[in-house]
Amino acid sequence: MRCQEKRVGLVNFGVWRFEIFDGLDGGWKLVLHPPLGCNLKPEAMTTNQVNGLAQLLEQARKQVSTLEVAN
């Protein structure tokens, strides 16, 4: 995914948005966008597995479920 990537989707999970990128050379990247006005910064998660998107989304859901978002 370091060479090229293509944005392929956006998933809403509660107040969070997960921006999905296809690595084109294999793998996936998610950018986790917190709600506007909170003190958290967007964070990226990646996998080099071609079939790893579902697992990466599940990891992202678990991660943001543990975070407290203060507006």
N, C-alpha and C positions, 0 to 999 in steps of 0.2 A: 504494500500500500504506500510505500514511500515514493514509488515512481509515479503512479497515476491512480486517481480514484474518481468515482462518479457518484454524485448524490442521487440516491434512488428512492428515498422516502423520508417521512416524518411521522413519528408515532407519539401520541399524547398519552401520558401516564400520570393521572392526577393533574397537578399543576406543573409537572415537568414535561419537556418535549425532548424526544430522542431523535436526533438527525442521523440518518443511516447512509453510509457510503459503501459502495462496492469497490473493493481494492483493485479490480480489473486484472491484477496479476495474482489473485488468490487472496482470500480473507475478507474481513469486514472491519469497518470502523464505525463507532457510535460516538456522537458528541452529545453529552447530557447537558441540556440547557435548563437551568433553574428558572423559576418565575421571575419576572421583572421586579425590580425593587428590593430583592433580598440580597443578603450579604455574601452569597456563594457565587463562584465563577464557573463557567462552563468547563466540563471535564471530558476528556476523550478516553475511550476504551477501544482496544483492538484485539483481533484474533487473526491468526494466519491460516485458520482452517476454512476451507472453501464452504463446508457445510456447517459452519459454526455460528451462523446468525441467531438462530433460536436460543442457543446457550448464552450468547453474549447479551441478548435482550433480557433473558432471565436474570443474569448477573447484574445488569443495570437496574432492573426493577427491585431486586433485593437491596442493592446499594442505596438507592434513593429512598427506599422505605425506612431506612434507619436514620436518615438525616432529618433534622428539624429545620424547617424553613421559617425564618422570621422575616416578616415584611416590615 
